[in-house]
Amino acid sequence: MEKVQWKAGTMVYPLPAVMVSCGIDEEDWNIITISWTGTVNTDPAMLYISIRPERHSYDIVKKTGEFVLNLTNKELAYATDWCGVKSGRDFNKFKEMKLTPMPSSLIKTPMIAEAPISIECKVTQIIPLGTHDMFLAKVMAVHADKQYLDPETGAFNMQKAGLIAYAHGMYYELGNQIGKFGFSVKKKKGRKKKK
Ligand SMILES: Cc1cc2nc3c(=O)[nH]c(=O)nc-3n(C[C@H](O)[C@H](O)[C@H](O)COP(=O)(O)O)c2cc1C
C-alpha cells in the first residue's frame, strides 16, 4: 500500500455543519455556522465549538457564556451556508433566512425553531488555540423536533431528519445505513453451531 504525505492540515471529515445561535438581548441575536465542533464527554454531556476571535459571534458567546447548537438538515442547507458567509455585523440572520427564534428552557439564548435538534449549552472554559478559540461547554438541555421522532419508541429518526454532513467544502446528505453499534461482534441468527 502506498500513501502520499501532505503537510499538516485539517483533515478530519466528514463533520457536521451546525448553526450556533447566540445572544441574550434581541438586538444581539445572531447565528454562526460552525464545523469545528464535536462531543467531548458523555457525563456530564459536553461539547465544543471553535470560533475565530474576529467573528461577530465570538464576542457575543464570550460575553454571555452560552449558546445553542442547532443541528442542520437538507431544508436548512441554504441558511446554513448563508449564515457561514455573512456577518451579523451587517445582517439580522434570523430575519434574512426567515428562521424562528424560539425560547430555550434553561438559558436565555434562543434556539432555532426549524432545527431538527437544538442543544442548549453553557460555556465552561475558553481555550485559545491559535487561529480559533475553543469554547468548551456543558449541555444543559436537548430539544428534538417531534416530527422526526418515532411515535412508539420516541427514537430520533436520522434518515427522516436528513442531517447534513460537511466535507472538504461540500455539503452532503447522510447515505444508507451500513451497520449498527456492535454489529461486528453480534452473532448471526440461524447460524448452525459447529459440531
Ligand atoms: C460550513 C462552514 C463551517 C464553518 N465553520 C466555522 C468554524 O468552525 N469556526 C469559525 O470561527 N467559523 C466558521 N465558519 C465561518 C463563519 O460561519 C463565518 O465567518 C460567519 O460569517 C461568521 O458570522 P458572524 O460574523 O455573524 O459571527 C464556517 C463557515 C461555513 C460555511
The ligand as a Gaussian input file, in Angstrom:
#p B3LYP/6-31G(d) Opt

LIG

0 1
 C      -19.627000      25.187000       6.557000
 C      -18.988000      26.297000       7.358000
 C      -18.310000      25.987000       8.532000
 C      -17.732000      26.996000       9.306000
 N      -17.077000      26.665000      10.466000
 C      -16.563000      27.652000      11.243000
 C      -15.957000      27.325000      12.494000
 O      -15.916000      26.172000      12.927000
 N      -15.446000      28.342000      13.224000
 C      -15.484000      29.660000      12.812000
 O      -14.995000      30.544000      13.507000
 N      -16.049000      29.987000      11.620000
 C      -16.617000      29.014000      10.841000
 N      -17.209000      29.347000       9.660000
 C      -17.221000      30.741000       9.211000
 C      -18.305000      31.578000       9.915000
 O      -19.537000      30.895000       9.981000
 C      -18.473000      32.898000       9.125000
 O      -17.270000      33.634000       9.178000
 C      -19.635000      33.740000       9.576000
 O      -19.886000      34.714000       8.579000
 C      -19.392000      34.436000      10.904000
 O      -20.563000      35.110000      11.257000
 P      -20.590000      36.285000      12.330000
 O      -19.596000      37.333000      11.884000
 O      -22.011000      36.784000      12.275000
 O      -20.227000      35.703000      13.640000
 C      -17.805000      28.348000       8.871000
 C      -18.488000      28.667000       7.680000
 C      -19.083000      27.641000       6.944000
 C      -19.821000      27.999000       5.672000

